[in-house]
Amino acid sequence: MSSLIKSMTGFGRGEKNDGIRNFIVEIKSVNHRYNDTLVKMPKHIGYLEERVKKQVRNVVNRGKVEVYINLEYISEGEVEVNVDLPLAQSYKKAIDLLCKEIDLKNDFSVEMFTKFPDIIKAKKREEDEDEMWLCLNKAVDMALQNLIIMRIAEGKELAKNIESKLLNINEIVKEIEKKAPLVVIEYKEKLWNRINELLDEKYEIDENKLANEVAYYADKSSIDEEIVRLYSHINQFINTLQSNEDTVGRKLDFLVQEMNREVNTIGSKVGDISVTNYVVELKSEMEKIREQIQNIE
């Protein structure tokens, strides 16, 4: 079975630098009922958080997603050094005057200027939001691509496993379908034998009443509709797994619930021990499928 479903479990990493900054982005996702995206990034670029979340949600429809963003500056281009020339000239005039007035040797050097506060200032240049986002966007995109590759691979494995269980379920339903008509025959025989045990030989069995009782039981224990619906649900399940829909997890979860409903009805209608055993097998297989589809997007 060729499947396009995606698991909600995955990991992706992306890295991009623009000569000034280097972004490393790691994204991991696990199953979740809705889309829940958490971004952890340096505070000074927190203004880009919503852009990152939007980018993730454009690709990931369901799952708890955690995005870790690390930023490293690889160039001094982000640091700006400014010299306050008027202040330096004021310091120079003040020192010249001091030396002259108290007869000091003026051995003032450039190195001394660095000891005065506020003459030379180094500060981080204002970030260009568009440039920052251009670089980060590419790193996030790379991480998302790798995440999706892993989610698709996981989805294929889930689909294979689910397919094998669906085939097994289909075979069990066939066995129940074969057994169902025999249940009525066995009931008639058991009823006939029971009546013979209770009545003396001189009493004749009313064939009409017996026939009516058997007909009533046959109608009450008929599982034809449940069998038909089970086959239909199995086919819908397979078709959904092969569909191009973005999210199929919720639909598959609904189908499993409907299949369980039909199986429970079969179990309540037919008291035959072999059918009961088949019902137990079916419920076991469907529970395994139910657990697996909790991780399907």
TIBA-518222 format. One line per 8 residues: number of its first residue (from 1); their letters; for each residue x, y, z of C-alpha. Coordinates in nm, 3 decimals. Layout:
N
NUM) a) X/Y/Z ~ ...;
REM end
This chain:
297
1) mssliksm) 0.000/0.000/0.000 ~ 0.144/0.332/-0.106 ~ 0.088/0.585/0.171 ~ 0.123/0.961/0.185 ~ 0.042/0.994/0.554 ~ 0.282/1.167/0.789 ~ 0.372/1.084/1.145 ~ 0.362/1.365/1.399;
9) tgfgrgek) 0.699/1.250/1.533 ~ 1.010/1.393/1.371 ~ 1.328/1.599/1.394 ~ 1.490/1.843/1.155 ~ 1.798/2.064/1.161 ~ 1.892/2.361/0.945 ~ 2.187/2.600/0.937 ~ 2.244/2.920/0.740;
17) ndgirnfi) 2.490/3.209/0.754 ~ 2.501/3.531/0.556 ~ 2.859/3.626/0.630 ~ 2.763/3.825/0.938 ~ 2.544/3.590/1.139 ~ 2.496/3.214/1.157 ~ 2.164/3.057/1.248 ~ 2.130/2.699/1.369;
25) veiksvnh) 1.768/2.580/1.391 ~ 1.650/2.250/1.538 ~ 1.285/2.145/1.522 ~ 1.132/1.846/1.692 ~ 0.769/1.739/1.695 ~ 0.556/1.485/1.879 ~ 0.190/1.391/1.865 ~ -0.067/1.643/1.983;
33) ryndtlvk) -0.437/1.687/1.918 ~ -0.388/2.033/1.767 ~ -0.103/2.249/1.639 ~ 0.102/2.374/1.934 ~ 0.424/2.555/1.838 ~ 0.682/2.672/2.089 ~ 0.981/2.884/1.981 ~ 1.293/2.933/2.192;
41) mpkhigyl) 1.524/3.201/2.054 ~ 1.758/3.485/2.168 ~ 1.559/3.764/2.334 ~ 1.699/4.044/2.119 ~ 1.544/3.890/1.806 ~ 1.218/3.795/1.974 ~ 1.034/4.018/1.728 ~ 1.079/3.738/1.470;
49) eervkkqv) 0.899/3.475/1.679 ~ 0.558/3.513/1.514 ~ 0.715/3.489/1.170 ~ 0.879/3.161/1.270 ~ 0.551/3.024/1.409 ~ 0.366/3.117/1.090 ~ 0.634/2.948/0.879 ~ 0.605/2.630/1.086;
57) rnvvnrgk) 0.224/2.627/1.074 ~ 0.229/2.659/0.695 ~ 0.398/2.318/0.687 ~ 0.291/2.137/1.004 ~ -0.083/2.094/1.055 ~ -0.089/1.889/1.375 ~ 0.157/1.812/1.650 ~ 0.345/1.971/1.936;
65) vevyinle) 0.640/2.148/1.773 ~ 0.942/2.286/1.955 ~ 1.176/2.518/1.763 ~ 1.521/2.595/1.903 ~ 1.709/2.883/1.741 ~ 2.074/2.960/1.808 ~ 2.240/3.275/1.670 ~ 2.616/3.329/1.639;
73) yisegeve) 2.782/3.639/1.496 ~ 3.070/3.544/1.268 ~ 3.173/3.896/1.167 ~ 3.247/4.221/1.345 ~ 3.021/4.393/1.100 ~ 2.751/4.410/1.365 ~ 2.973/4.618/1.598 ~ 2.997/4.994/1.543;
81) vnvdlpla) 3.280/5.203/1.699 ~ 3.218/5.578/1.743 ~ 3.463/5.854/1.850 ~ 3.334/6.168/2.024 ~ 3.579/6.422/1.875 ~ 3.442/6.734/2.048 ~ 3.473/6.559/2.384 ~ 3.830/6.448/2.303;
89) qsykkaid) 3.921/6.806/2.205 ~ 3.774/6.933/2.533 ~ 3.984/6.682/2.729 ~ 4.295/6.789/2.530 ~ 4.238/7.160/2.599 ~ 4.179/7.089/2.969 ~ 4.503/6.889/3.000 ~ 4.703/7.151/2.806;
97) llckeidl) 4.574/7.421/3.040 ~ 4.652/7.207/3.347 ~ 5.012/7.147/3.231 ~ 5.063/7.516/3.159 ~ 4.918/7.646/3.483 ~ 5.103/7.414/3.720 ~ 5.412/7.370/3.503 ~ 5.376/7.001/3.422;
105) kndfsvem) 5.538/6.819/3.135 ~ 5.279/6.748/2.873 ~ 5.340/6.386/2.774 ~ 4.983/6.327/2.669 ~ 4.950/6.029/2.432 ~ 4.671/5.873/2.226 ~ 4.666/5.580/2.468 ~ 4.554/5.813/2.742;
113) ftkfpdii) 4.242/5.900/2.546 ~ 4.119/5.542/2.583 ~ 4.120/5.588/2.960 ~ 3.866/5.868/2.948 ~ 3.505/5.751/2.948 ~ 3.273/5.813/2.654 ~ 3.541/5.924/2.404 ~ 3.550/5.590/2.223;
121) kakkreed) 3.228/5.389/2.230 ~ 3.161/5.047/2.085 ~ 2.802/4.942/2.040 ~ 2.610/4.682/1.844 ~ 2.475/4.822/1.523 ~ 2.097/4.831/1.487 ~ 1.974/4.498/1.348 ~ 1.824/4.503/1.001;
129) edemwlcl) 1.505/4.303/1.053 ~ 1.468/4.206/0.687 ~ 1.828/4.085/0.662 ~ 1.794/3.897/0.987 ~ 1.472/3.729/0.876 ~ 1.610/3.644/0.532 ~ 1.888/3.441/0.696 ~ 1.670/3.287/0.968;
137) nkavdmal) 1.395/3.201/0.722 ~ 1.632/2.985/0.517 ~ 1.758/2.802/0.826 ~ 1.402/2.735/0.946 ~ 1.299/2.621/0.597 ~ 1.587/2.373/0.586 ~ 1.498/2.238/0.930 ~ 1.132/2.201/0.828;
145) qnliimri) 1.224/2.013/0.511 ~ 1.430/1.766/0.712 ~ 1.151/1.738/0.969 ~ 0.895/1.654/0.699 ~ 1.127/1.395/0.542 ~ 1.145/1.216/0.875 ~ 0.771/1.249/0.939 ~ 0.694/1.098/0.598;
153) aegkelak) 0.935/0.809/0.659 ~ 0.774/0.745/0.997 ~ 0.431/0.768/0.832 ~ 0.519/0.500/0.576 ~ 0.620/0.261/0.853 ~ 0.298/0.333/1.040 ~ 0.095/0.273/0.723 ~ 0.262/-0.064/0.661;
161) niesklln) 0.193/-0.177/1.014 ~ -0.167/-0.058/1.005 ~ -0.222/-0.226/0.667 ~ -0.113/-0.563/0.804 ~ -0.357/-0.525/1.092 ~ -0.639/-0.423/0.858 ~ -0.578/-0.732/0.645 ~ -0.596/-0.945/0.957;
169) ineivkei) -0.918/-0.772/1.063 ~ -1.063/-0.833/0.718 ~ -0.986/-1.208/0.745 ~ -1.143/-1.229/1.090 ~ -1.459/-1.056/0.961 ~ -1.475/-1.315/0.681 ~ -1.465/-1.592/0.940 ~ -1.746/-1.430/1.137;
177) ekkaplvv) -1.944/-1.393/0.815 ~ -1.905/-1.767/0.747 ~ -1.996/-1.858/1.102 ~ -2.305/-1.636/1.133 ~ -2.552/-1.861/0.938 ~ -2.433/-2.168/1.128 ~ -2.514/-2.000/1.459 ~ -2.887/-2.005/1.374;
185) ieykeklw) -2.872/-2.373/1.273 ~ -2.689/-2.461/1.593 ~ -2.943/-2.264/1.794 ~ -3.228/-2.461/1.631 ~ -3.059/-2.791/1.709 ~ -2.990/-2.691/2.071 ~ -3.349/-2.571/2.111 ~ -3.486/-2.894/1.963;
193) nrinelld) -3.271/-3.109/2.190 ~ -3.361/-2.904/2.496 ~ -3.733/-2.935/2.426 ~ -3.697/-3.310/2.376 ~ -3.524/-3.337/2.711 ~ -3.802/-3.151/2.887 ~ -4.101/-3.312/2.716 ~ -4.210/-3.674/2.723;
201) ekyeiden) -4.213/-3.864/2.398 ~ -4.594/-3.864/2.399 ~ -4.594/-3.487/2.351 ~ -4.540/-3.364/2.000 ~ -4.328/-3.057/1.929 ~ -4.516/-2.773/1.767 ~ -4.309/-2.720/1.452 ~ -4.469/-2.383/1.384;
209) klanevay) -4.381/-2.244/1.725 ~ -4.030/-2.381/1.692 ~ -3.997/-2.222/1.348 ~ -4.124/-1.889/1.484 ~ -3.875/-1.902/1.772 ~ -3.588/-1.979/1.539 ~ -3.697/-1.702/1.300 ~ -3.716/-1.456/1.589;
217) yadkssid) -3.367/-1.557/1.703 ~ -3.232/-1.535/1.347 ~ -3.371/-1.183/1.310 ~ -3.248/-1.074/1.651 ~ -2.896/-1.214/1.600 ~ -2.857/-1.106/1.237 ~ -2.528/-0.925/1.187 ~ -2.548/-0.876/0.809;
225) eeivrlys) -2.560/-0.497/0.838 ~ -2.269/-0.488/1.082 ~ -2.059/-0.706/0.852 ~ -2.133/-0.484/0.551 ~ -2.044/-0.171/0.746 ~ -1.722/-0.327/0.875 ~ -1.609/-0.406/0.521 ~ -1.701/-0.050/0.421;
233) hinqfint) -1.502/0.101/0.709 ~ -1.198/-0.113/0.623 ~ -1.209/0.008/0.261 ~ -1.252/0.370/0.372 ~ -0.958/0.328/0.609 ~ -0.732/0.205/0.329 ~ -0.850/0.478/0.090 ~ -0.787/0.744/0.352;
241) lqsnedtv) -0.434/0.616/0.412 ~ -0.368/0.649/0.039 ~ -0.532/0.989/0.001 ~ -0.359/1.322/-0.064 ~ -0.530/1.491/0.230 ~ -0.307/1.702/0.453 ~ -0.447/1.562/0.776 ~ -0.608/1.220/0.805;
249) grkldflv) -0.546/1.135/1.171 ~ -0.884/1.262/1.294 ~ -1.071/1.082/1.016 ~ -0.891/0.755/1.088 ~ -0.968/0.794/1.456 ~ -1.337/0.833/1.370 ~ -1.331/0.521/1.149 ~ -1.175/0.314/1.428;
257) qemnrevn) -1.451/0.428/1.663 ~ -1.714/0.325/1.409 ~ -1.548/-0.013/1.357 ~ -1.546/-0.068/1.733 ~ -1.914/0.016/1.744 ~ -1.997/-0.251/1.485 ~ -1.779/-0.512/1.656 ~ -1.942/-0.444/1.994;
265) tigskvgd) -2.284/-0.486/1.833 ~ -2.178/-0.820/1.683 ~ -2.056/-0.934/2.023 ~ -2.385/-0.840/2.189 ~ -2.602/-1.002/1.919 ~ -2.421/-1.333/1.883 ~ -2.353/-1.540/2.191 ~ -2.161/-1.811/2.011;
273) isvtnyvv) -1.823/-1.876/2.178 ~ -1.627/-1.885/1.852 ~ -1.776/-1.552/1.740 ~ -1.701/-1.409/2.085 ~ -1.337/-1.514/2.044 ~ -1.326/-1.347/1.702 ~ -1.471/-1.030/1.856 ~ -1.194/-1.029/2.118;
281) elksemek) -0.932/-1.061/1.840 ~ -1.090/-0.777/1.644 ~ -1.098/-0.545/1.943 ~ -0.736/-0.624/2.021 ~ -0.623/-0.540/1.665 ~ -0.831/-0.222/1.652 ~ -0.691/-0.103/1.983 ~ -0.340/-0.140/1.838;
289) ireqiqni) -0.446/0.060/1.533 ~ -0.609/0.324/1.753 ~ -0.283/0.373/1.944 ~ -0.085/0.407/1.620 ~ -0.313/0.660/1.455 ~ -0.273/0.889/1.756 ~ 0.065/0.972/1.599 ~ -0.069/1.037/1.248;
297) e) -0.102/1.399/1.137;
REM end
